Amino acid sequence: MGSSVDEQILRSAKEIIVKFIETGRVSPTAFPKTFKTIYTAIEETVKGPPAGEVSEEDPPEPEKKS
């Protein structure tokens, strides 16, 4: 299977989505999109954004005018 980190990310995302389902915050029709959003947020927090992608926390520096 995947690495230990990947397994921990999946486990965390599953725990969060289960809590959302139990509290009625996620419907079955919204599950796929919500799970992907949660998983991606955890993965980017743990591993950082994918190569070449700028995160929202680190906006690009404005260009300097000569």
N, C-alpha and C positions, 0 to 999 in steps of 0.2 A: 504494500500500500504506500501512501505518501509519507512524507516526513512527519516527525512528531509535531512540528510546528503547524503543519497543515491540518493534522488531526485535531489539535487543540483549537484552531480557528473554526473548524467545522463544528466541533462540540459546543463552543461558545455561541456560535450563530444559532445552532439548534436550540440551546437553552433559552436564548432571548426570544426566538420566534414562538416557542412553546408558551412562554409567559404572556406574550402578546395575544396568542390564540385563547389562552385561559381567561384573560381579562376582556376578551371581545374586541380588542383593538385591531385584529387582522381577520378578515373574512377568507373563506376558502378561495374565492376568485382572486383575491389580492395576494395570496400566498407566494406565488412564484416571483413576482416583482419585489415584494417586501423582503423575502429571504435573500435574494440576490443583492439587494441594497445593503442589508445587514452584514452579509458575508463579506462583501467588498469593503465596507467601512472597517470591519475588524482586520481584514487582510492588509489594507493600506496602513492602518495604525501600527500593526506589528511589523510588516515588511517594508513599508514606505510605498510611495506611488510607483506605478510601472515606469520603466526607463523611458525617458523622453516626455513624460507627462508632468505638468506643473501642478502642484497641489494648491488648494485654495489658501492654505496658511502661508505659502511662500509665493506671493505674486511676483511676476517678473519685474526687474528693475526698469524704471523708465529710461528711455534712450536719452543720452546727453547730447545737447545741441552744441555745435562748435561755435 
